[in-house]
């Protein structure tokens, strides 16, 4: 075999290798950019992104017997364009609860009360880069045990506002207030205000560090419950499914008598980008 034939083969091999690298590299970069975009959208409760978070919340330290509770929230978020200018974002929180010694000497397992919210949000970002939405929230007495729900139908309003600034920062607040309107006359009325300020910092690689206060005030019982949550998440792909995996912890800064001391949070979010 001549020297020129060997040289030609080496050149062809090198050219094929370069072509292969150039073919794979943009796909890898595009995939990472897509993951970063999804991570940013997840920090926005009214983003046009279909997602199904499954949130595991164990809480510990109830009462004198160190009771505990595991609340698994399945909370699909489904956006839809209702006009050229407005989106409707439907969000339903569906809790499945197991608790032991939260009420001394007893344990319960079953469904909690469902809370659907319907946010109307402009499709265009507002003045100053602010994103906002507002809509009704409902309390449905779906609990399978009296200890797992309020036994009341409720209705209220839920506004939110947030800004996604340079440097991967997202900050804002979600608020709602629910008043009971019907239900079991033997159960206490519901009058509850929920205030959730949040702050998130996104890092390269579709990673996000989030802080929030899921504070609520019970007007009937005149009592605050204020857990501080810190969590870390990453968007990734398993098989053909885009996911966000998150973990974190919380401390209760204020709680009712006999309430929990601390808790954890683990979240698997199934993402369905358009």
Buried (B, 14 or more C-beta within 10 A) or exposed (E): EEEEEEEEEEEEEEEEEEEEEEEEEEEEEEEBEBBBBBBBBBBBBBBBBBBBBBBBBBBEBBBEEEBBBBBBBBBBBBBEEEEEEBBBBBBBBBBBBBBBBBBEEEBBEBBBBBBBBBBBBEBEEEEEEEBBBBBBBBBBBBBBBEBBBBBBBBBBBBBBBBBBEEEBEBBBBBBBBBBBBEBBEEBEBBBBBBBBBBBBBBEEEBBBBBBBBBBBBBEEEEBBBBBBBEBEBBBBBEEEEBBBBBEBEBEBEBBEEBBBEEBBBBBEBBBEEE
